[in-house]
Amino acid sequence: MSVFGGGSREDFPDMTVRLSSCLECDGIRSEQTVCSFMRGLLSGVFSTIAGHVVHCGEPLCTAKGDSSCESALHSARNFITR
C-alpha cells in the first residue's frame, strides 16, 4: 500500500491510497468499482485522524480491469455546502 499527501491535522490534504492487491475485488470482474468496504474503512480511519469528515472515492479498481485499486480521499471542509 502506498499513501501520497502531506499536511497537518488541521489542514487535511487530498490523498490517494493505491492498493496493488485488494482482497475485496480479487477475482471479480465488474463495470463499476466494488471496494465499498475499503472506501468506508479508509474514510472512517482518516476522518478520525483528521478530526472531521473525509470522503473517499474510488477512481480505479482492479475489478474494472485497472492495474490497481485507488482510493481518493478528500476533506469535507473542501466541499461547498448549501
Secondary structure, 3 states (H helix, E strand, C coil): CEEECCCCCCCCCCEEEEECCCCCCCCCCCCCCCCHHHHHHHHHHHHHHHCCCEEEEEEECHHHCCCCEEEEEEEHHHCCCC
